[in-house]
Amino acid sequence: MKIFLLLLTLFTALIAAQPTDTQLKKMIGRMLIVGFDESYIEPQSQIVSDIQQYDLGGVILFDKFYTDRQRAKNILSPYQLKKLTQHLKYFSKKPLFIAVDQEGGKVARLKPKYGFIKIPSAYAVSCMPLQKAEKIYDTQAQILEDAGINMNFAPVVDLSINPNNKVIVALERSYGSDPKEVVKYAQTMIDVQTKHNVISVLKHFPGHGSSVGDSHKGFVDITHTWQEKELEPYKLFINTGKADTIMTAHVFNAHLDDKYPATLSYKTNTKLLRNTLHFKGVIISDDMQMKAISANYSLKDAVTLAINSGVDILLFGNQLAHNSTKEIVETIFKQVKNKKIPLERIKESNARIANLHVKNAIIQKPIVFGDKRKEMTRAYIQKHYGLHVKNITIKPKVIVLHWTAVMDLTNSFNRLYPQKLLTDRKDIAKASALNVSAHYLVDRDGTIYQLMPDNVMARHVIGLNYSSIGIENVGGEANKKEDLTPAQVRSNIALVKYLKQKYPNISYLIGHYEYTKMQNNPLWLERDAGYRTKKADPGEEFMQKVRHGVKNLHLKGANE
């Protein structure tokens, strides 16, 4: 699968101790989302050159020029937009973020006059029943997916605290002043966008709903209007794993940082958002060309402060001003070479961006996991682990790689799908009628399917189910042949890296054939001394290759 071939190249560059100048510039390019002027592109277009020369991270699309609202920019019609995004992806050598501001109401780039369906504002949606809101946002997410857009700078989770707020409240961009209500409606948008493989970007951290000014036009101070409850939506989404990407605001709050606005603030982005709120995803800046930044900081100072503060992706919409991709890349490159920006920060951001691409490429293909399977899982936990539990969630600490011993995706999936164990599994039937399962299934072309939530217990390995995530790979003919593909190696590497970021407490990576070596480990819970099976999956050579690809994660093996 093309995406994972490309990701492996990125991972290889990431683990290199000292990238070449060309590699470094491409790593910097991955950290940029930029705007461009054309509605049609060709091989000679400047944006194509930028994408290919710098492995550009993404583009942002607008319908009109900011300084000339009568002049069309990137969006003319559904047909034209789809062709544009197809060409962007075709010319890109790496996965590309194609982003848009499609909140609904007054902030909507896909308007009815271009042939798209009208989407109401956040305030209007908040007055509707959730079921209607979900239907509206599902329609919008389908439109985005059909258009080839994979990132939406929405939902807005700012609280409408200040009635005089011009940029959020007056434009009806907020779901309300109650954090729980805001989360309820914003989550509706996030869930349907995830279903349609559209990345949601929560904005504007640490809160813009209490401001009076507009950061498009100049410096905005929220020191005396900001309230701590503006952090609540972010806390709730981070704690439930719904926050993949968060956009910073160009607002100044002396209570958080008495020197820098949020986008440039280490205290806000790293100390507060990452260390205190435990956000592990991608931080995107608001447009670096807004006057709040561009009128007060040089390009060199702005990008240096932003990256060092913890920002992973810099947004240059090229609407309010114009900076060439070359100028931005060269500026950051010189700052890295001068040790003003640590190389490690560039590597960290590239790793987070790569993990976001992996997550967005995972296809949901759920197995049956109803009340019956949950009850059988609880019974399994009690019988084999001696634990009486109300729920079957786990805290992952181990990743176990498998093969299915079945040579095609459909048959592999069909064996994991039912709730009860199939009749040909007499070797483990006495232990439980609960069917075997896994959290992920990787096809031979490298496509990753998620079968069930990765924090719910699956029956995939004796003794370790209560702390492990299982990854099945289609193949392993006759349970003997080591025939897993290079594409599966790359996908397993990418998936392991993604899971380690998601669950930092994961410490072990083992092959199924190694599981009995964990019997003296505290994570081993099996009480039945006679319940063991001999395994060969996923093959020693496969494990060696995957371990080599994730060596920088320092995961332990079964004997450690």
C-alpha positions as CSV (number, residue, x, y, z in Angstrom):
1,M,0.0,0.0,0.0
2,K,1.5,3.3,-1.1
3,I,1.0,5.3,2.1
4,F,3.0,2.9,4.2
5,L,5.9,2.6,1.7
6,L,6.1,6.3,2.0
7,L,5.8,6.3,5.8
8,L,8.7,3.9,6.1
9,T,11.0,6.3,4.2
10,L,9.9,9.0,6.7
11,F,10.6,6.7,9.7
12,T,14.0,5.9,8.4
13,A,14.9,9.6,8.1
14,L,13.5,10.2,11.6
15,I,15.7,7.7,13.3
16,A,18.8,8.9,11.5
17,A,21.1,10.5,14.1
18,Q,22.2,13.2,11.7
19,P,20.0,13.7,8.6
20,T,21.6,15.2,5.5
21,D,20.7,18.8,4.6
22,T,18.2,17.6,2.0
23,Q,16.6,15.2,4.5
24,L,16.4,18.0,7.1
25,K,14.7,20.4,4.7
26,K,12.1,17.7,3.9
27,M,11.5,17.1,7.6
28,I,10.9,20.8,8.0
29,G,8.6,20.7,4.9
30,R,6.5,18.1,6.6
31,M,5.8,20.6,9.4
32,L,4.1,23.1,7.1
33,I,0.6,23.6,5.8
34,V,0.5,26.4,3.2
35,G,-2.0,28.1,1.0
36,F,-1.7,28.6,-2.7
37,D,-3.7,30.7,-5.3
38,E,-4.8,28.3,-8.1
39,S,-8.0,26.3,-8.5
40,Y,-6.3,24.0,-11.1
41,I,-2.7,22.8,-10.9
42,E,-0.3,21.2,-13.3
43,P,3.2,19.8,-13.1
44,Q,4.7,23.2,-13.5
45,S,2.7,24.8,-10.7
46,Q,4.7,26.3,-7.8
47,I,2.7,24.4,-5.2
48,V,3.6,21.1,-7.0
49,S,7.2,22.1,-6.9
50,D,7.0,22.8,-3.2
51,I,5.2,19.6,-2.5
52,Q,7.8,17.5,-4.3
53,Q,10.9,19.4,-3.3
54,Y,10.1,19.7,0.4
55,D,7.7,16.8,1.1
56,L,5.2,19.5,2.1
57,G,3.0,18.5,5.0
58,G,-0.2,19.9,3.6
59,V,-2.2,22.6,2.0
60,I,-5.1,24.7,3.1
61,L,-7.9,25.6,0.6
62,F,-10.0,28.8,0.5
63,D,-12.9,29.8,-1.7
64,K,-12.0,33.5,-2.0
65,F,-9.0,35.7,-1.6
66,Y,-9.1,37.5,1.7
67,T,-8.2,40.9,0.2
68,D,-10.6,40.5,-2.8
69,R,-13.8,38.6,-1.9
70,Q,-15.0,38.7,-5.5
71,R,-12.0,36.7,-6.7
72,A,-12.2,32.9,-6.7
73,K,-9.3,31.0,-5.2
74,N,-9.2,27.2,-4.7
75,I,-12.9,26.2,-4.7
76,L,-15.3,26.6,-7.6
77,S,-17.5,23.5,-7.6
78,P,-17.7,20.0,-6.3
79,Y,-16.3,18.6,-9.5
80,Q,-13.4,21.1,-9.7
81,L,-12.5,20.6,-6.1
82,K,-12.4,16.9,-6.4
83,K,-10.1,17.2,-9.4
84,L,-7.9,19.6,-7.5
85,T,-7.4,17.3,-4.5
86,Q,-6.9,14.3,-6.7
87,H,-4.0,16.1,-8.5
88,L,-2.5,17.3,-5.2
89,K,-2.4,13.7,-3.9
90,Y,-1.1,12.5,-7.2
91,F,1.9,14.9,-7.2
92,S,2.7,14.3,-3.6
93,K,5.3,11.6,-2.7
94,K,4.0,11.4,0.9
95,P,0.6,11.5,2.6
96,L,-0.7,15.0,2.3
97,F,-3.0,17.0,4.6
98,I,-5.6,18.7,2.5
99,A,-7.3,21.1,5.0
100,V,-10.2,23.5,5.0
101,D,-12.1,25.7,7.5
102,Q,-15.6,24.2,7.2
103,E,-17.2,24.9,10.5
104,G,-20.7,25.8,9.2
105,G,-22.6,29.1,9.2
106,K,-20.4,32.1,8.3
107,V,-17.2,30.1,8.4
108,A,-17.7,27.7,5.5
109,R,-15.5,27.4,2.4
110,L,-17.9,24.9,0.8
111,K,-20.9,27.2,0.1
112,P,-24.3,26.5,-1.6
113,K,-23.4,29.0,-4.4
114,Y,-20.6,26.6,-5.4
115,G,-23.0,23.6,-5.4
116,F,-22.5,22.4,-1.8
117,I,-25.1,21.9,0.9
118,K,-25.6,24.7,3.4
119,I,-24.4,23.8,6.9
120,P,-25.7,25.8,9.9
121,S,-23.5,27.5,12.5
122,A,-22.3,25.9,15.7
123,Y,-24.8,28.0,17.7
124,A,-27.7,26.9,15.4
125,V,-26.6,23.3,15.7
126,S,-26.5,23.6,19.5
127,C,-30.2,24.4,19.5
128,M,-31.0,21.2,17.8
129,P,-31.5,17.6,19.1
130,L,-28.2,15.6,19.0
131,Q,-29.7,13.2,16.5
132,K,-30.3,16.1,14.0
133,A,-26.9,17.5,14.7
134,E,-25.3,14.1,13.9
135,K,-27.2,13.9,10.6
136,I,-26.1,17.4,9.6
137,Y,-22.4,16.7,10.4
138,D,-22.5,13.3,8.8
139,T,-23.7,15.0,5.6
140,Q,-20.9,17.5,5.9
141,A,-18.2,14.9,6.6
142,Q,-19.4,12.9,3.6
143,I,-19.0,16.0,1.4
144,L,-15.5,16.6,2.7
145,E,-14.6,12.9,2.1
146,D,-16.1,13.0,-1.5
147,A,-14.1,16.2,-2.2
148,G,-10.8,14.6,-1.1
149,I,-10.4,16.8,2.0
150,N,-8.9,14.9,4.9
151,M,-8.5,17.6,7.5
152,N,-11.1,20.1,8.8
153,F,-10.1,23.0,11.1
154,A,-13.2,22.3,13.2
155,P,-14.9,21.9,15.6
156,V,-14.5,25.2,17.5
157,V,-14.6,24.3,21.2
158,D,-14.3,27.9,22.4
159,L,-16.8,28.9,25.1
160,S,-19.1,31.9,24.3
161,I,-18.2,33.6,27.6
162,N,-17.9,37.2,26.4
163,P,-21.0,38.6,24.7
164,N,-18.9,41.3,23.1
165,N,-16.6,38.8,21.4
166,K,-16.5,39.6,17.7
167,V,-14.5,36.7,16.2
168,I,-16.3,33.7,17.9
169,V,-19.5,34.7,19.6
170,A,-20.7,37.3,17.1
171,L,-20.1,34.9,14.2
172,E,-22.0,32.1,16.1
173,R,-19.0,29.8,16.0
174,S,-19.4,28.5,19.6
175,Y,-21.8,25.8,20.8
176,G,-22.3,27.8,24.0
177,S,-20.8,28.7,27.4
178,D,-21.3,25.3,29.1
179,P,-18.2,23.1,28.6
180,K,-20.3,19.9,28.7
181,E,-22.7,21.2,26.1
182,V,-19.9,22.3,23.9
183,V,-18.2,18.9,24.2
184,K,-21.5,17.1,23.5
185,Y,-22.0,18.8,20.1
186,A,-18.4,19.1,19.1
187,Q,-18.0,15.3,19.7
188,T,-20.8,14.7,17.3
189,M,-18.7,16.4,14.6
190,I,-15.5,14.6,15.6
191,D,-17.1,11.2,15.6
192,V,-18.6,11.5,12.1
193,Q,-15.5,13.1,10.6
194,T,-13.4,10.2,12.0
195,K,-15.8,7.8,10.4
196,H,-15.2,9.5,7.0
197,N,-11.4,9.7,7.5
198,V,-11.4,13.4,8.1
199,I,-9.0,14.7,10.8
200,S,-10.7,17.0,13.3
201,V,-8.7,20.0,14.5
202,L,-10.0,21.4,17.9
203,K,-9.5,25.2,18.2
204,H,-8.5,27.7,19.6
205,F,-6.4,26.7,22.5
206,P,-6.3,27.9,25.3
207,G,-9.6,29.6,24.5
208,H,-10.7,32.5,22.3
209,G,-14.3,32.9,23.4
210,S,-13.5,35.4,26.1
211,S,-11.5,37.8,23.9
212,V,-12.6,41.2,22.6
213,G,-10.1,41.6,19.7
214,D,-9.5,39.6,16.5
215,S,-6.0,38.1,16.1
216,H,-6.4,38.5,12.3
217,K,-6.0,42.2,12.8
218,G,-3.6,42.6,15.8
219,F,-2.6,41.8,19.3
220,V,-5.3,40.2,21.5
221,D,-5.0,40.2,25.3
222,I,-7.3,38.0,27.2
223,T,-5.5,38.3,30.6
224,H,-8.5,39.9,32.3
225,T,-11.3,38.1,30.5
226,W,-10.1,34.5,30.2
227,Q,-11.5,31.9,32.6
228,E,-10.0,28.5,33.5
229,K,-13.1,26.7,32.5
230,E,-12.2,27.4,28.9
231,L,-9.7,24.5,29.2
232,E,-12.5,22.0,30.1
233,P,-13.4,21.0,26.6
234,Y,-9.8,20.2,25.9
235,K,-9.4,18.2,29.1
236,L,-12.5,16.1,28.3
237,F,-11.5,15.4,24.7
238,I,-7.9,14.5,25.7
239,N,-9.1,12.2,28.5
240,T,-11.4,10.3,26.2
241,G,-8.9,10.0,23.4
242,K,-10.9,12.2,21.0
243,A,-8.3,14.9,20.6
244,D,-5.9,14.1,17.8
245,T,-5.0,17.7,16.7
246,I,-5.3,21.0,18.5
247,M,-4.9,24.5,17.0
248,T,-3.3,27.2,19.2
249,A,-4.6,30.7,19.3
250,H,-2.6,33.9,18.9
251,V,-3.9,35.3,22.3
252,F,-1.9,36.7,25.1
253,N,-2.7,35.7,28.7
254,A,-0.4,36.9,31.4
255,H,-1.7,34.3,33.8
256,L,-0.3,31.6,31.5
257,D,2.7,33.4,30.1
258,D,3.6,37.0,30.8
259,K,5.8,37.3,27.7
260,Y,4.4,35.4,24.7
261,P,1.1,34.7,23.1
262,A,-0.1,31.1,23.2
263,T,1.2,30.1,19.7
264,L,4.8,31.1,20.7
265,S,4.5,30.1,24.4
266,Y,6.4,27.1,25.8
267,K,4.5,27.5,29.1
268,T,1.2,27.2,27.2
269,N,1.9,24.5,24.6
270,T,4.4,22.3,26.4
271,K,4.0,22.9,30.1
272,L,0.2,23.3,30.1
273,L,-1.1,21.4,27.1
274,R,1.4,18.5,27.0
275,N,2.6,18.2,30.5
276,T,-0.4,19.2,32.6
277,L,-3.3,18.1,30.2
278,H,-1.3,15.2,28.8
279,F,-2.0,15.9,25.2
280,K,0.1,13.5,22.9
281,G,-1.2,14.5,19.5
282,V,-0.3,17.2,16.9
283,I,-0.3,20.9,17.8
284,I,-1.0,23.2,14.8
285,S,-0.5,26.9,14.9
286,D,-3.2,29.3,13.8
287,D,-2.2,31.2,10.7
288,M,1.3,32.6,11.3
289,Q,0.5,35.5,9.0
290,M,-2.2,37.0,11.3
291,K,-1.3,40.4,12.5
292,A,-1.1,39.3,16.1
293,I,2.1,37.5,15.1
294,S,3.4,39.0,11.8
295,A,3.1,42.6,13.1
296,N,5.1,41.9,16.3
297,Y,7.6,39.2,15.3
298,S,10.0,38.6,12.4
299,L,9.5,35.3,10.5
300,K,12.7,34.0,12.0
301,D,11.7,34.8,15.6
302,A,8.1,33.6,15.0
303,V,8.9,30.1,13.6
304,T,11.7,29.6,16.2
305,L,9.5,30.5,19.1
306,A,6.6,28.4,17.8
307,I,8.5,25.3,17.2
308,N,10.4,25.5,20.4
309,S,7.1,26.1,22.3
310,G,5.9,22.7,21.1
311,V,4.0,23.5,17.8
312,D,4.3,20.6,15.3
313,I,2.7,22.1,12.2
314,L,3.0,25.8,11.2
315,L,0.1,27.1,9.2
316,F,0.8,29.8,6.5
317,G,-2.5,30.4,4.7
318,N,-0.9,33.0,2.3
319,Q,-4.1,35.0,2.6
320,L,-3.1,37.8,4.9
321,A,0.5,38.0,3.6
322,H,2.7,35.8,1.5
323,N,5.8,33.8,2.5
324,S,7.2,31.3,0.0
325,T,7.7,27.8,1.1
326,K,11.4,28.1,0.3
327,E,11.7,31.2,2.5
328,I,10.0,29.4,5.4
329,V,12.0,26.2,5.1
330,E,15.3,28.0,4.7
331,T,14.6,30.2,7.7
332,I,13.9,27.2,9.9
333,F,16.8,25.2,8.4
334,K,19.2,27.9,9.4
335,Q,17.8,28.1,12.9
336,V,18.3,24.3,13.3
337,K,21.9,24.6,11.9
338,N,22.6,27.5,14.3
339,K,21.2,25.3,17.1
340,K,18.5,27.8,17.9
341,I,15.9,25.1,17.2
342,P,16.9,21.6,18.5
343,L,17.0,18.9,15.8
344,E,15.2,16.7,18.3
345,R,12.1,19.1,18.1
346,I,12.0,18.5,14.3
347,K,12.2,14.7,14.9
348,E,9.5,14.8,17.5
349,S,7.1,16.7,15.3
350,N,7.7,14.5,12.3
351,A,7.0,11.4,14.5
352,R,3.7,12.9,15.7
353,I,2.7,13.8,12.1
354,A,3.6,10.3,10.9
355,N,1.4,8.8,13.7
356,L,-1.5,11.0,12.7
357,H,-1.3,9.8,9.1
358,V,-1.2,6.2,10.4
359,K,-4.3,6.7,12.5
360,N,-6.1,8.4,9.7
361,A,-5.3,5.5,7.3
362,I,-6.7,2.9,9.7
363,I,-10.0,1.4,8.3
364,Q,-12.7,0.6,10.9
365,K,-14.0,-3.0,10.3
366,P,-15.7,-4.0,13.6
367,I,-16.2,-7.6,14.7
368,V,-19.3,-8.5,16.7
369,F,-18.8,-7.3,20.3
370,G,-22.2,-7.3,21.9
371,D,-23.4,-8.1,25.4
372,K,-22.8,-11.8,24.9
373,R,-19.1,-11.4,24.0
374,K,-18.6,-8.9,26.8
375,E,-20.1,-11.3,29.3
376,M,-18.0,-14.2,28.1
377,T,-14.9,-11.9,28.3
378,R,-15.7,-11.1,31.9
379,A,-16.1,-14.8,32.6
380,Y,-12.8,-15.5,30.9
381,I,-11.1,-12.9,33.1
382,Q,-12.5,-14.4,36.2
383,K,-11.7,-18.0,35.3
384,H,-8.2,-17.5,34.0
385,Y,-7.0,-14.4,35.8
386,G,-9.0,-14.6,39.1
387,L,-10.3,-11.1,38.7
388,H,-13.9,-10.0,39.2
389,V,-14.4,-6.9,36.9
390,K,-17.4,-4.8,35.9
391,N,-15.9,-3.7,32.6
392,I,-13.3,-5.3,30.2
393,T,-11.1,-2.3,29.5
394,I,-7.3,-2.8,29.7
395,K,-4.2,-0.7,30.2
396,P,-2.0,-1.8,27.3
397,K,1.6,-2.6,28.2
398,V,2.4,-5.3,25.6
399,I,2.0,-5.5,21.8
400,V,1.7,-9.1,20.5
401,L,2.1,-9.7,16.7
402,H,0.4,-12.7,15.1
403,W,-0.4,-14.3,11.7
404,T,-3.8,-15.6,10.9
405,A,-2.6,-18.8,9.1
406,V,-5.3,-17.9,6.6
407,M,-4.3,-16.4,3.3
408,D,-7.0,-13.9,2.5
409,L,-8.5,-11.0,4.4
410,T,-12.2,-12.1,4.2
411,N,-11.6,-15.5,5.6
412,S,-9.3,-14.1,8.3
413,F,-11.9,-11.6,9.3
414,N,-14.7,-14.1,9.2
415,R,-12.9,-16.3,11.7
416,L,-12.5,-13.4,14.2
417,Y,-16.0,-11.9,13.6
418,P,-18.4,-14.3,15.6
419,Q,-18.7,-14.0,19.4
420,K,-18.4,-17.7,20.0
421,L,-15.4,-19.8,19.2
422,L,-15.5,-21.8,15.9
423,T,-16.0,-25.5,16.1
424,D,-12.6,-26.3,14.6
425,R,-10.7,-24.7,17.6
426,K,-10.8,-27.8,19.8
427,D,-7.3,-27.1,21.0
428,I,-8.6,-24.1,23.1
429,A,-12.3,-24.8,23.4
430,K,-12.1,-26.3,26.9
431,A,-10.6,-23.0,28.2
432,S,-13.6,-20.9,27.0
433,A,-16.3,-20.6,24.4
434,L,-15.2,-17.0,23.8
435,N,-14.0,-16.5,20.3
436,V,-10.4,-15.4,19.6
437,S,-10.1,-11.9,18.4
438,A,-7.5,-9.1,17.9
439,H,-7.6,-5.4,17.9
440,Y,-6.0,-4.9,14.5
441,L,-5.8,-6.9,11.3
442,V,-3.2,-6.1,8.6
443,D,-3.8,-7.3,5.1
444,R,-1.1,-8.5,2.8
445,D,-1.0,-5.1,1.0
446,G,-0.3,-3.3,4.3
447,T,-3.9,-2.0,4.8
448,I,-4.6,-1.8,8.5
449,Y,-8.1,-2.6,9.8
450,Q,-9.3,-1.9,13.4
451,L,-11.6,-4.7,14.6
452,M,-12.3,-3.4,18.1
453,P,-11.3,-0.7,20.6
454,D,-7.6,-1.2,21.5
455,N,-8.3,-0.6,25.2
456,V,-10.8,-3.5,25.4
457,M,-9.6,-7.0,26.1
458,A,-9.3,-9.4,23.2
459,R,-8.6,-13.2,23.4
460,H,-5.5,-13.5,21.4
461,V,-2.6,-14.7,23.7
462,I,-2.6,-17.0,26.7
463,G,-1.7,-15.3,30.0
464,L,-1.3,-11.7,28.7
465,N,-4.7,-10.7,27.3
466,Y,-5.4,-8.3,30.2
467,S,-2.5,-6.0,29.3
468,S,-1.9,-6.6,25.6
469,I,-2.9,-5.3,22.2
470,G,-3.1,-8.0,19.5
471,I,-2.1,-7.3,15.8
472,E,-3.0,-10.1,13.4
473,N,-1.4,-10.3,9.9
474,V,-3.1,-12.1,7.1
475,G,-0.8,-15.0,6.1
476,G,1.3,-17.7,7.6
477,E,0.1,-20.5,5.4
478,A,-0.6,-23.8,7.2
479,N,0.7,-22.1,10.4
480,K,4.2,-22.8,9.3
481,K,5.2,-20.8,6.2
482,E,6.9,-17.4,7.0
483,D,5.3,-15.6,4.1
484,L,4.3,-12.2,5.6
485,T,5.0,-9.4,3.1
486,P,7.3,-6.3,3.2
487,A,4.2,-4.2,3.2
488,Q,3.0,-5.9,6.4
489,V,6.4,-5.3,7.9
490,R,6.1,-1.6,7.2
491,S,2.5,-1.4,8.5
492,N,3.4,-3.2,11.7
493,I,6.3,-0.8,12.3
494,A,4.0,2.2,11.7
495,L,1.2,0.8,13.9
496,V,3.5,-0.1,16.7
497,K,4.9,3.5,16.7
498,Y,1.4,4.9,16.7
499,L,0.3,2.7,19.6
500,K,3.3,3.5,21.6
501,Q,2.5,7.2,21.3
502,K,-1.1,6.6,22.2
503,Y,-0.2,4.4,25.2
504,P,3.2,5.5,26.5
505,N,3.1,2.7,29.2
506,I,3.5,0.0,26.5
507,S,6.9,-1.5,27.3
508,Y,7.0,-4.9,25.5
509,L,6.8,-6.0,21.9
510,I,6.7,-9.8,21.3
511,G,5.8,-12.4,18.7
512,H,3.1,-14.9,19.6
513,Y,5.6,-17.7,19.5
514,E,7.4,-16.0,22.4
515,Y,4.5,-15.7,24.8
516,T,5.5,-18.5,27.2
517,K,8.8,-16.7,27.9
518,M,6.7,-14.1,29.8
519,Q,5.5,-16.6,32.4
520,N,7.7,-15.1,35.1
521,N,6.7,-11.6,34.2
522,P,4.3,-9.8,36.6
523,L,2.0,-9.2,33.6
524,W,1.4,-12.9,33.3
525,L,-2.0,-13.8,34.9
526,E,-2.9,-17.3,33.6
527,R,-3.9,-19.5,36.5
528,D,-4.4,-22.8,34.6
529,A,-0.9,-24.4,34.4
530,G,-2.1,-26.8,31.8
531,Y,-3.4,-24.2,29.4
532,R,-0.7,-23.7,26.8
533,T,-0.4,-23.9,23.0
534,K,2.7,-24.0,20.8
535,K,2.9,-21.1,18.4
536,A,5.1,-20.2,15.4
537,D,3.5,-16.9,14.4
538,P,4.4,-14.4,13.1
539,G,7.8,-15.9,12.3
540,E,11.3,-14.9,13.7
541,E,12.4,-13.1,10.5
542,F,9.2,-10.9,10.6
543,M,9.8,-10.0,14.3
544,Q,13.4,-9.1,13.6
545,K,12.4,-6.7,10.9
546,V,9.7,-5.1,12.9
547,R,11.9,-4.8,16.0
548,H,14.6,-3.1,13.9
549,G,12.1,-0.6,12.5
550,V,11.0,0.4,16.0
551,K,14.4,0.1,17.8
552,N,14.3,3.8,18.8
553,L,11.2,3.0,21.0
554,H,13.3,0.8,23.2
555,L,10.6,-1.8,23.7
556,K,11.5,-4.9,25.6
557,G,11.4,-8.5,24.3
558,A,9.9,-11.5,26.0
559,N,13.0,-12.3,28.0
560,E,13.6,-8.9,29.3
